[in-house]
């Protein structure tokens, strides 16, 4: 039997296009369900808690975008690593709580970078 493999690497433009195509809202606002629906190029923003959930990839580095925006505020972002398990062995997504002044700047920077934002 011969296996034909497809290339697995995608460029950032292709990843961002795929992120907009299948953006389902999680059934609940639990962090684990949000993580399940995340992909590179898509973030979830919880309006009531002002938390932004995202994952990074080599092609789409959302952490870098956030750090650039925060550098203009002369602060460093407090990005939290979330885990899927209690002993914190299995990494899930990242989360950052934003204040009112940071929300607009971060969301605009993400949109300009082609990131798909889903509000919860």
DAVENQUI-V989464 format. One record per backbone hydrogen bond with DSSP energy under -0.5 kcal/mol. CO is the residue of the C=O (numbers start at 1). NH is the residue of the N-H. If there is no record, write none. Layout:
CO/NH
CO/NH
//
This chain:
2/4
3/5
11/15
12/16
13/17
14/18
15/19
16/20
17/21
18/22
20/23
22/24
30/34
31/35
32/36
33/37
34/37
34/38
35/38
39/42
41/116
42/39
43/118
44/46
44/53
45/47
45/120
46/50
46/51
50/98
51/46
52/96
53/44
54/94
60/57
60/62
61/65
62/66
63/67
64/68
65/69
66/70
67/71
68/72
69/72
69/73
70/73
70/75
71/74
77/79
78/80
80/82
80/95
82/92
85/88
89/91
90/84
93/82
94/54
95/80
96/52
96/98
99/102
99/103
100/104
101/105
102/106
103/107
104/108
105/109
106/110
107/111
108/112
109/113
110/115
111/114
116/43
117/119
118/45
//
